[in-house]
């Protein structure tokens, strides 16, 4: 069974998709089905409502310092879900929200003002994976599709 939420340290993680615009040779999904005993291979992409229900099931106010969008795929491939869930989190839980991303949001969402929308929804931080010092190295190790 797939885990839609998982936790490491004092962060609660949301696993929205297994789709990614890259095929990095070092990606953990090439070597494992998950992390720390959690199965991150999704049978299907969950709805926003299902993610919110899982947050409600596992949320512990004094334990989590942030909620992080990060799974086996690029969360911003599901921009609408990220926006909807973030708005719900900010309205109901008032906890910090972070996204771990490849940094390709504008390529994936060409018709949108990505940063503006994420900021308006309430995203506090973005961690961008900078896996190389130049384009050639990035293309070689990250294998963008």
NORHU-V445090 format. One record per helix or strand. SS is the DSSP state (alpha for helix, beta for strand). FROM is the first residue (numbers start at 1). TO is the last residue. If there is no record, write none. Layout:
ss=(SS/SS)
from=(FROM/FROM)
to=(TO/TO)
This chain:
ss=(beta/beta/alpha/beta/beta/alpha/beta/alpha/beta/alpha/alpha/beta/alpha)
from=(5/11/28/34/38/48/66/75/96/105/114/125/135)
to=(8/14/30/35/39/58/69/92/101/108/121/128/142)
